[in-house]
Amino acid sequence: MSILLVLTAGQSDVQIVEGSVRRELNRDRCASLHDEIEQHAGGWRLVDSPVRKADSIENLPSGDLVLCAPKLDAVLRHLAERAILPTMALVLETRRDAGAERHDPRFAGAILEARLREKGVVRVHRHAYLEGAERLENPKSPQDAVIRREVVSRLEQAVRECIGAAPPERIVVATTGGLPVVANLVEEIVRLHAPTTTSVDLLEVADGARANPPTADHAVPRSSTPDPLVSYQARRRALELVEKGSLLGAWAVAQPLHDDEVERKWTQVMEWLARFASSLPMPSTCDIPVLTHPRMAIRAALRVELALRAGDIPRAIHATVAFFEAALWDGLGEHIERHPEESRQFKVRPSPDADLVRNGSDEDRKRPFKRVEAAGETDWYRIYDDATCANRLAKRYLKRDALTNLGLAVSGKVRDLRNDVAHNEPTPALMDDARRRMVESSLWSSDDAFLAQPLVRSVLCELGEQHTEHLVHDLLAAIRVRLLAPRM
């Protein structure tokens, strides 16, 4: 298996070994001491990191120079215990001049590379994202106030090239050194560029010298518990998307937190909304009544309203025609009984008038019922709900004026629009024309509302549903309560 190890080099990644203890380099002399290590006449050698740790040093010891890389050793030890050996590594470092930045661990990348090669990692790539007298940020530019865009580009280029050259099957990210803001950014860059089939593991290293008694530094997987900041950001963004009608987008924001037991209290609501938007079966645990409303027309009308909020004209067109079909079958549902074995056959009460039943004549295409089985006193019918038959069902069998008017409104050009968006490319010109037609047909308002339209409200009133214009408002209010609940 190809495994990429991504590291960031920092001040404590390289330490001096004296006898049985290790010592960090003095922060204020870090860059100068790294220069001295690089130029040391007798060279230097690496050893396993001692457990004990003493105070930092301001000057290099005389004689042989012995170094250790405790954080890297901890990472490699953690991987070795799990039979994982990196096949390549990317070391992100800084190489700023000592005179410009005295804190810079400017030779750490080279030392980490040497340690990696000693441990069997042959392919090691080093990339400096800061050099010379460069600064990480530029306060004078809002876009560069945290990290200069040029630095971000360098980091991304290094990650992209390393992953692109030989896509790994697994990536281990141990951004334990260097500037925290860079470490966080590198993690996200790696996640973005990692192939979808590649697993990404995050490691952090605890300083064992602080334990009592002291232990070796040890690497542990990054905790999967979401940071409270991430939770609030995700909930805010999800709520914004829901209010704009983008239910699938809200679920995409929530999904990365869905495995957390605490966060699932609200992410499951986003999952319900996504399933509702996609017309998928709703789990029995869903306790938002409107999402599981027994009236298909209510659910269909909600989908139209939300699609219009999202500016998704093709989906809104589909859903508008589906609303009529749903309202029709809601009405028929009060008069039919489905066959226990044949799903397309129904017992109808009261029986349809003879002129609504097909009899083999040329007029049959206008007749919505076809008798398919007679057993004793029970007749079973197949019901046709194409445009012509649907309107006759609404007018002649159900005798519902509002539903009939809705059927007329979605006939002809509106049904053609559904076919256009289903089978043709929904160009901007086509969608502009479609929106105009829907407004002219009184199906949508001029400000892209659906539930408040008199034609729609009348149909739902015939089904016994009152105050339907508040459905979306009430749904959003319920969701807002869930997302603003205290995070426990």
C-alpha positions in Angstrom: 0.0 0.0 0.0 1.3 3.5 -0.9 1.2 5.7 2.2 2.1 9.5 2.2 3.2 11.1 5.4 2.7 14.9 5.5 4.7 16.9 8.1 5.2 20.5 9.0 8.5 21.4 10.6 8.6 23.6 13.7 10.8 24.8 16.5 10.5 21.7 18.8 10.9 19.1 16.0 14.7 19.1 16.4 16.3 18.9 19.8 19.8 18.5 21.1 20.8 15.3 23.0 23.2 15.6 25.9 23.8 12.3 27.7 20.3 10.9 28.5 18.3 14.0 28.1 17.0 16.1 25.2 16.9 19.9 25.1 14.9 22.2 22.8 16.7 25.1 21.1 16.2 28.5 22.7 13.3 30.2 20.9 15.0 33.5 20.5 18.1 31.9 19.0 16.4 29.2 17.1 17.4 30.4 13.6 21.0 31.1 14.5 21.4 27.7 16.2 20.0 26.0 13.1 22.6 27.8 11.0 25.3 26.5 13.3 23.9 23.0 13.1 24.0 23.2 9.3 27.6 24.5 9.3 28.9 22.3 12.1 32.4 21.3 11.3 32.1 17.8 12.7 28.7 17.2 11.3 25.9 15.8 13.3 24.1 12.5 13.9 20.6 11.4 14.9 19.6 9.1 17.7 16.4 7.8 19.2 14.8 10.5 21.3 15.5 10.3 25.1 12.5 10.2 27.4 13.8 12.9 29.8 13.8 16.5 28.8 15.8 19.4 30.3 15.7 23.2 29.8 16.3 24.7 26.4 19.8 25.7 25.4 21.2 28.9 24.0 24.5 27.5 22.7 25.4 24.3 21.0 27.5 21.8 23.1 31.1 21.3 22.1 32.3 18.1 20.5 30.0 15.7 18.7 26.6 17.1 17.9 23.8 14.6 18.6 20.3 15.4 17.6 16.9 13.8 17.9 13.4 14.4 16.3 11.0 13.4 19.1 7.8 14.3 17.4 8.7 12.4 14.2 9.9 9.5 16.2 6.6 9.4 18.0 4.7 9.4 14.7 6.8 6.7 13.1 6.6 4.6 16.3 2.8 4.9 16.2 2.7 3.8 12.6 5.1 1.0 13.1 3.0 -0.4 15.9 0.2 -0.7 13.4 2.5 -2.2 10.7 2.3 1.0 8.6 5.4 2.2 6.8 5.2 5.4 4.8 6.4 5.0 1.3 6.8 8.7 0.8 6.8 11.9 2.8 6.2 15.6 2.3 8.0 17.9 4.7 6.7 21.5 4.7 9.3 23.9 6.1 10.4 27.5 6.5 13.9 28.7 5.4 13.9 32.3 6.5 17.1 34.1 7.2 18.2 34.3 10.9 18.6 38.1 10.6 15.0 38.4 9.4 13.3 35.9 11.7 15.2 34.7 14.7 12.6 32.2 15.7 12.8 30.3 12.4 13.7 26.5 12.5 15.3 27.0 9.2 17.2 23.7 9.0 14.6 21.4 10.6 13.3 20.2 7.3 16.7 18.8 6.3 17.1 17.0 9.7 13.6 15.5 9.4 14.4 14.3 5.9 17.5 12.6 7.2 15.6 10.9 10.0 12.9 9.7 7.6 15.5 8.2 5.3 17.2 6.4 8.2 13.8 4.9 9.0 13.3 3.5 5.5 11.3 6.3 3.8 13.1 6.7 0.6 11.0 9.2 -1.2 11.1 12.5 0.8 10.0 15.8 -0.7 10.8 19.1 1.1 9.0 22.3 0.2 9.8 25.7 1.8 6.7 27.9 2.0 8.6 30.9 3.6 12.1 32.0 2.6 14.5 34.9 3.0 12.8 37.8 4.9 9.2 36.8 4.0 6.4 37.2 6.4 3.5 34.8 6.8 0.9 37.6 6.7 0.4 41.1 5.3 -1.8 43.1 7.6 -2.2 45.8 5.0 -4.2 43.5 2.7 -7.5 42.0 4.0 -7.0 38.9 1.8 -3.5 38.4 3.2 -4.1 39.4 6.8 -3.9 35.8 8.1 -1.8 34.1 5.5 -0.6 35.7 2.3 -2.2 34.2 -0.8 1.2 33.5 -2.2 2.0 31.3 0.8 -1.3 29.5 0.5 -0.5 28.8 -3.2 2.9 27.4 -2.3 1.4 25.0 0.2 -1.3 23.9 -2.1 1.1 23.4 -5.0 3.3 21.2 -2.8 0.4 19.0 -1.7 -1.1 18.9 -5.2 2.2 17.9 -6.8 3.0 15.3 -4.2 -0.4 13.6 -4.4 -0.7 14.0 -8.1 2.6 12.4 -8.9 1.7 9.1 -7.4 -1.8 9.1 -5.7 -1.5 7.4 -2.4 -3.9 4.9 -1.0 -3.6 6.4 2.5 -2.4 9.8 3.8 -1.2 10.4 7.3 -1.1 14.1 8.3 1.0 15.0 11.3 1.1 18.8 11.3 2.5 18.9 14.8 5.2 21.6 14.2 5.4 25.1 12.8 2.8 27.8 12.8 -0.6 26.6 14.0 -2.5 28.5 11.3 -0.4 26.8 8.7 -0.9 23.4 10.2 -4.7 23.8 10.2 -4.6 25.0 6.6 -2.4 22.1 5.4 -4.9 19.6 6.9 -7.7 21.1 4.9 -5.6 21.3 1.7 -4.7 17.6 2.0 -8.4 16.7 2.6 -9.4 18.6 -0.5 -6.8 17.1 -2.8 -6.9 13.6 -1.5 -8.6 11.2 -4.0 -12.1 10.1 -2.8 -10.8 6.5 -2.4 -7.9 7.6 -0.1 -8.2 7.5 3.6 -6.8 10.5 5.5 -5.6 10.1 9.1 -4.7 13.0 11.4 -2.2 12.6 14.2 -1.2 14.8 17.0 1.8 14.3 19.4 1.7 14.7 23.2 4.9 15.8 25.0 5.7 12.8 27.2 8.2 14.8 29.2 5.3 16.6 30.9 3.9 13.4 32.3 4.7 12.2 35.8 6.8 10.1 35.5 8.1 11.3 32.1 7.4 9.1 29.1 8.4 9.2 25.4 6.4 11.5 23.2 3.5 9.6 21.8 1.3 10.1 18.7 -2.4 9.7 18.9 -5.2 10.0 16.3 -6.8 13.4 16.3 -10.0 13.4 18.3 -13.1 13.2 16.1 -15.1 15.3 18.5 -16.1 18.5 16.6 -14.8 21.7 17.9 -17.6 23.9 19.2 -16.6 26.6 16.7 -17.1 24.1 13.9 -20.5 23.1 15.2 -21.8 26.7 15.4 -20.4 27.5 11.9 -22.0 24.4 10.4 -25.4 25.1 12.1 -25.4 28.7 10.9 -24.6 27.7 7.4 -27.1 24.9 7.3 -29.8 27.2 8.6 -29.0 29.7 5.9 -29.3 27.1 3.2 -32.5 25.7 4.5 -34.1 29.1 4.6 -33.0 29.5 0.9 -34.7 26.2 0.1 -31.4 24.3 -0.5 -32.1 21.2 1.6 -29.6 19.0 0.0 -26.9 21.7 0.5 -27.8 21.9 4.2 -27.3 18.2 4.5 -23.9 18.4 2.8 -22.9 20.9 5.4 -24.2 18.8 8.3 -23.0 15.3 7.1 -19.4 15.6 8.2 -20.6 16.0 11.8 -23.3 13.3 11.6 -21.2 10.6 13.3 -20.9 12.6 16.5 -23.5 11.7 19.1 -24.0 15.3 20.3 -24.1 16.9 16.8 -26.5 14.2 15.5 -29.3 15.8 17.5 -29.4 18.5 14.8 -27.7 16.8 11.8 -30.4 14.1 11.8 -32.9 16.9 11.0 -30.8 17.9 8.0 -30.8 14.3 6.9 -34.6 14.2 7.2 -34.9 17.3 5.0 -32.5 15.8 2.4 -34.6 12.7 2.3 -37.8 14.8 2.0 -36.3 16.8 -0.9 -35.3 13.6 -2.7 -38.7 11.9 -2.0 -36.9 9.1 -0.1 -38.6 7.0 2.6 -38.6 8.9 5.9 -37.3 7.0 9.0 -39.8 6.3 11.8 -37.8 8.6 14.1 -38.7 11.7 12.2 -40.9 13.8 14.5 -41.5 16.8 12.2 -45.1 16.1 11.2 -45.2 18.0 8.0 -42.3 16.0 6.5 -44.4 12.8 6.9 -47.8 14.4 6.2 -50.4 11.8 5.1 -51.5 14.1 2.3 -49.1 13.8 -0.7 -50.3 17.2 -2.0 -49.0 18.9 1.2 -45.6 17.4 0.7 -45.5 18.2 -3.0 -46.6 21.8 -2.4 -43.7 22.2 0.1 -41.3 20.9 -2.4 -42.5 23.5 -4.9 -42.2 26.4 -2.4 -38.7 25.3 -1.4 -37.5 24.8 -4.9 -38.6 28.4 -5.8 -36.8 29.7 -2.7 -33.7 28.0 -4.0 -34.2 29.4 -7.5 -34.3 25.9 -8.9 -36.8 26.5 -11.7 -36.6 23.0 -13.3 -37.3 21.3 -10.0 -40.1 23.7 -9.2 -41.7 23.0 -12.6 -41.6 19.3 -12.0 -43.0 19.7 -8.5 -45.8 21.9 -9.6 -47.2 19.3 -12.0 -46.5 16.7 -9.4 -48.6 18.7 -7.0 -51.7 18.4 -9.2 -51.1 14.7 -9.6 -50.6 14.3 -5.8 -53.8 16.2 -5.1 -55.7 14.1 -7.6 -54.6 10.9 -5.9 -55.2 12.3 -2.5 -58.8 12.8 -3.6 -59.0 9.4 -5.3 -57.6 7.8 -2.1 -60.9 8.6 -0.4 -62.7 6.4 -2.9 -60.5 3.5 -3.9 -59.0 0.4 -2.4 -55.8 -1.1 -3.9 -55.9 -4.7 -5.1 -54.0 -7.0 -2.7 -51.8 -8.4 -5.5 -52.0 -6.0 -8.5 -50.8 -2.6 -7.4 -52.3 -0.9 -10.5 -55.8 -2.2 -9.9 -58.4 -0.7 -7.6 -61.8 -1.2 -6.2 -63.7 2.1 -6.7 -66.6 3.4 -4.5 -68.9 4.8 -5.7 -68.6 3.0 -9.1 -67.7 5.4 -11.9 -70.4 6.4 -14.4 -70.6 4.3 -17.5 -69.3 7.1 -19.8 -66.1 7.2 -17.7 -65.3 3.5 -18.3 -63.5 2.3 -21.4 -65.6 0.2 -23.6 -63.5 -0.3 -26.8 -64.8 2.8 -28.6 -62.7 5.5 -30.2 -63.4 7.7 -27.2 -61.6 5.4 -24.8 -58.5 7.6 -24.5 -60.6 10.2 -22.7 -62.1 7.7 -20.3 -60.1 7.3 -17.0 -61.4 3.9 -15.9 -60.9 0.4 -17.4 -62.7 -2.6 -15.9 -60.1 -5.4 -15.7 -61.7 -8.0 -13.4 -65.1 -8.8 -12.0 -65.6 -11.3 -9.2 -69.1 -11.5 -7.8 -70.1 -8.0 -6.7 -66.6 -6.6 -6.9 -65.2 -4.8 -9.9 -61.6 -3.9 -10.2 -60.4 -1.0 -12.4 -57.2 0.3 -13.8 -57.1 4.1 -13.5 -55.5 6.3 -16.1 -54.2 9.7 -15.0 -52.7 11.3 -18.1 -53.5 14.9 -18.8 -57.0 14.3 -20.4 -58.1 11.6 -18.0 -56.8 13.4 -15.0 -58.9 16.4 -15.7 -62.0 14.3 -16.2 -61.3 12.5 -12.9 -61.2 15.8 -11.1 -64.3 17.2 -12.8 -66.6 14.2 -13.5 -65.7 11.7 -10.8 -64.4 13.7 -7.8 -66.4 16.8 -8.7 -63.9 19.2 -7.2 -63.9 22.6 -8.8 -60.5 23.8 -7.4 -58.8 20.6 -8.5 -60.4 20.9 -11.9 -59.2 24.5 -12.3 -55.7 23.4 -11.2 -55.8 20.6 -13.8 -56.6 23.1 -16.5 -53.8 25.4 -15.3 -51.2 22.6 -15.6 -52.5 21.3 -18.9 -51.0 22.0 -22.2 -48.1 24.4 -22.1 -47.2 23.7 -18.4 -47.1 20.0 -18.9 -45.0 20.6 -22.0 -42.6 22.6 -19.8 -42.1 19.6 -17.6 -41.2 17.6 -20.6 -38.8 20.3 -21.8 -36.9 20.5 -18.6 -36.8 16.7 -18.3 -35.6 16.0 -21.9 -33.9 19.2 -23.0 -31.1 21.3 -21.7 -32.8 23.9 -19.4 -31.2 27.0 -20.9 -31.5 30.4 -19.2 -33.9 31.6 -22.0 -36.1 28.5 -21.6 -36.2 28.9 -17.8 -37.1 32.6 -18.1 -39.9 31.8 -20.4 -41.0 28.9 -18.1 -41.1 31.2 -15.1 -43.2 33.7 -17.1 -45.7 31.1 -18.1 -46.1 29.8 -14.6 -46.8 33.3 -13.3 -49.3 33.9 -16.1 -51.1 30.6 -15.2 -51.4 31.9 -11.6 -49.5 28.8 -10.4 -46.6 31.0 -9.1 -46.7 34.5 -7.9 -44.5 37.2 -9.4 -42.2 37.0 -6.4 -41.9 33.2 -6.7 -44.3 32.0 -4.1 -46.5 29.0 -4.4 -48.4 28.1 -1.3 -50.0 31.5 -1.0 -51.5 31.3 -4.5 -55.4 31.2 -4.3 -55.5 28.4 -6.8 -53.2 26.2 -4.6 -54.9 27.2 -1.4 -58.3 26.2 -2.8 -57.1 22.8 -3.8 -55.7 22.1 -0.4 -58.9 23.4 1.3 -60.8 20.8 -0.8 -58.6 18.2 0.9 -59.4 19.6 4.3 -56.1 21.5 4.9 -56.4 25.1 6.2 -53.8 27.8 6.6 -51.4 26.1 4.2 -49.7 29.4 3.4 -47.9 29.1 6.7 -46.5 25.6 6.1 -43.0 26.7 5.1 -42.8 29.4 7.8 -43.8 26.8 10.5 -41.4 24.2 9.1 -38.5 26.7 9.1 -39.4 27.8 12.7 -39.3 24.2 13.9 -36.0 23.6 12.2 -34.6 26.8 13.7 -35.5 25.7 17.2 -33.7 22.4 16.6 -30.5 24.1 15.4 -30.4 26.7 18.1 -31.0 24.2 20.9 -28.1 24.3 23.5 -25.2 22.1 22.5 -24.8 19.6 25.3 
